[in-house]
Amino acid sequence: MLRQISKSILLLLFSVVICCIAYPLVLWAIGQAAFPFQANGSLLQGPDGKDVGSKLIAQPFTKDEYFQPRPSSPSYDASASASSSLAPSNYALRDRVARTLGPIVTYRGGAKAGKQVAPDVEAWFQKDSFQGKPHIVAQWADQHNSLAQAWVNADPKNGAYVDEWTKIHQAIVAQWIKDNPATPKPKAADLAVVFFKDFSNTNPGRFPSSVTKTGPDGKPLTAIEPVKDGSDVQSIFFEMWREEHADADLQDVPGDLVTASASGLDPHISLQNAEFQLDRVAAKWAANLKRDPAAIRKEIEQIIQKNASAPWGGLIGEQFVNVLEINLELRKLYGAPS
Amino acid sequence: MFLQTWLLPVALLVIATIVAFPLSRYLAWVMDGKYRQLPVLSWFERSLDSGPQNWKQYTGSLLIFNTALFVFGFLVLAVQPWMPLNPDAKGMLAPSTIFNSVVSFMTNTNLQHYAGDVHLSNFSQVFFCISNMFLSASVGFCSLVAIIRAFRGEASLGNFFVDMWRVVIYMFIPAALIFGIIFMSQGSPMTLNSSYQVSTLEPAAMGTTDKGEVKKQTIVVGPVAALESIKMLGTNGGGFFGMNSAHPFENPTGVSNFFNTLAMMIFPFALVFMYGRMLRRLRHSWIIFSVMLLLMAGTIVWSICFDTLRPNPGLTAHATAQTFQIPNAKAPGGKQDVTIPAVAGLPVDQHLGNLEGKELRFGTSAGATFAALTTDVTCGAVNAEMDSLNPLAALSPMVGMWLNCIFGGKGVGMINMLLYVIIGIFIAGQMVGRTPEYLGKKIGAREVKLAVLALLVHPMMILMPTGLFAALDWGLKAVSNPGAHGFSQMLYQFSSASANNGSAFDGLGVTFGFANNATPSPTAIPWDIATGLVIVFSRFLPIIAPIAMAAFLGAKTTSPAGLGTLHDDTPTFGILVLGTILIVGALLFLPVAVLGPIAEHFGPMPFGG
């Protein structure tokens, strides 16, 4: 027994020295000598020579002048990789995809071919009737309690807005407490559904949304107000609009544009996705630089094609481009976007 | 499209077989002690040798060594805040999470209730993860070798400490160096730094702080390549980063993904041939190998067909409303109609299959292929999000864990296969009314009892805790997806724990985080402890019982093969084993499969929300 314990400790000691000290040091030395770029994280430098990020790690781009990477569950936090973990059957996945689609989807055929769907979604929303029943927002909150609650928790301003409403509508709150005796002191999120139902009754065809105006002191002031159009309406209610317009002939959007990658840090988009974004990117640069849109489009198209690659040269997968690399080329070619 | 889908899995299976066959010869050569020791290394080996051991001494040494490894692992994680290589001042993990992680890594499971990039310093990654990855893989390997020696009728099963030394030094270290260099060439970092702060190309794209300063992107790096290669070669599967082999640093390109996948296949493949070589029954090995390969190809084809070749059903149209009758005592007639409304399709091009939770750089079918392989060989690394697989596709990794003998992990997969072989022979013997024999030795009641005991630990350790957690808040509050998929999440976690696999449906709320975390997942502690206990029982009982069985069997006299002998090197024998595996597996797990992934496939889509 004692002999076996001493041998165990000896084996552990030898293994730690070899596996945890000698082996990593050998690899480290080889890596630093033979592959210094890769071994140090594949860092890329911007026009000013400073590190702008890793070639292998997605970073966010919000401006229309840049190509945008795939959606990221950890918001491109490269210190906490994560996937969405949403099952196909989870409505939250369908909702997330639909919200991305709403502002960008266009008609494929018919009289409006090529036109955006978003204005039609807004017009339909303002009529405030879904499947023959009035009040779209009330039905939305009723069918998707968790989404209504998520709206309340998404921003402190939203929560404060519901708290304000609670003070005025004590009767509704009292009724809610009567219906839910297990929660005598409801928080703002608990009341989300009744809040939206009441909101929808008093503001038909409106949704509470964050609006930025110039305040009396000249500074921008952000507040929640009932709105009848804008990005919230286009994205949140696209899914319900689609249910009522299942036959509308819409242009498909590339799959990787709306799906989140496993790591949340996928540095690539498909070539198809890049081509899809090309019109937007080219138009924006053309307007910025006051140059011919067709010429700019051709230049950027060349950048994409030059950077496109495929796994095993296309034998096992389709072509993709590295978002940071092509955006870096745009930045070097055209300067910083305004 | 056809080529892009099928070339990768076919190439993997063919090349792994081609590599494994000669490799098995080397493994048998090393384990039989025929190599000439290098002068420096022979001193180590001599000082480890405690003399020949019988089966009780061998398993005793195995258990004592694992105890030492447990203490060491616990210490390393517990002292993380005070150790070097920790510039981000990472604190101590919660005690229950330390227990879970230590047990999990010690047993080759690598179920991670923490995220490596968030919770571990480089010191812990190297001294906790890497040490356990080398050693736990070797333990399984050695137990298979002990069983082989017992079958050969040798009085001594060798020496556990010498065997461990041989496996680590002559197999894993050279292989890990080769694969480490490949991974570095593709882009895996190998540095002692732990993170970089970079200003993104578009300033403020990461947002701004409350003070109005532009947020930087923090990029975590470290000795990734060193961990990555042994993680895959040892079928450990515990990632350096939270998202494991899906993370661009762990798996930077399509080439690295091929080698990542290949690395987890070659040793399990080679062990089957090694078994035959050491017993001088290579033809028998080929039969077992064919059965395993057939099952493996089946799981791969299944997951590709339902994930790569089908769109994500959450986004597609379900054009007709469906009405089902369900029993309801209060409704008139005792039955109630439930209608699932029609759903409109979203305008998404899904010709590449389900892309949610997939990375683009690996190739079209790489995610589905990896998902099937990682549980077949009990690795547990993932290169796609298992939670987001299409419902039926997710059945494939689950079947890999439930059967737990499709090549399986280091050694233990082959041991599980031997249990099925023994039970298959026993059933066949019952059918023809003849005393069953394996390797010319009569299988008695004691051997069958030990085999069944080892085999039944696995379903009990999956089904009982899943049932318990599904009935309690522990389970219901932890699931992140509604309906049948929530049940699948719990089922998957315990299957993964019991199969010593380590992959997971990541949405399950099992992470406590650092000990001082104010808002941990409320169900983390029961999950830490329950899966930790499952891991221990499902690791050591199925190692000890088969070694005992082999020792009893090997001590018997060998009877010459006669006319009535069941030949173990014919296709008929292969079909017998295959049938045993499928029937026993289906009897044990079909009910839960129906409650989980199959119900999700047929159920309302989308569901809840």
Interface residues (C-beta under 8 A of the other chain):
Chain A: M1 R3 Q4 I5 K7 S8 I9 L10 L11 L12 F14 S15 V16 I18 C19 C20 Y23 P24 V26 L27 W28 I30 G31 Q32 A34 F35 Q38 A39 N40 G41 S42 L43 G46 K50 D51 V52 G53 S54 K55 L56 I57 A58 Q59 P60 F61 T62 K63 Y66 R70 S75 Y76 D77 A78 S79 A80 S81 A82 S83 S84 S85 L86 A87 P88 S89 N90 Y91 A92 L93 R94 D95 V97 A98 L101 V105 H144 S146 L147 E239 R242 E243 H245 A246 L250 Q251 D252 V253 P254 G255 D256 V258 T259 A260 S261 A262 S263 G264 L265 D266 P267 H268 I269 S270 Q272 P311 W312 G314 L315 I316 G317 E318 F320 L324 N327 L328 R331 P337
Chain B: L3 Q4 L7 L8 F44 S47 L48 S50 Q57 G60 S61 I64 F65 T67 A68 L69 F72 A115 D117 V118 V126 F127 I130 S131 F134 L135 F161 M164 W165 V168 I169 I173 A176 L177 G180 I181 M184 S185 Q186 G187 S188 P189 M190 T191 L192 N193 S195 Y196 V198 S199 T200 L201 E202 A205 M206 Q217 T218 I219 V220 V221 P223 A225 A226 I230 F241 G242 M243 A246 H247 P248 F249 P252 T253 G254 V255 N257 F258 N312 P313 G314 L315 A317 A319 A342 V343 A344 G345 L346 P347 V348 D349 Q350 H351 L352 N354 L355 E356 G357 K358 E359 L360 R361 F362 G363 T364 S365 A366 G367 V382 N383 A384 E385 D387 S388 L389 N390 P391 S480 N481 P482 G483 A484 H485 S488 F505 D506 G507 E600 G603 P604 M605 P606 F607 G608 G609
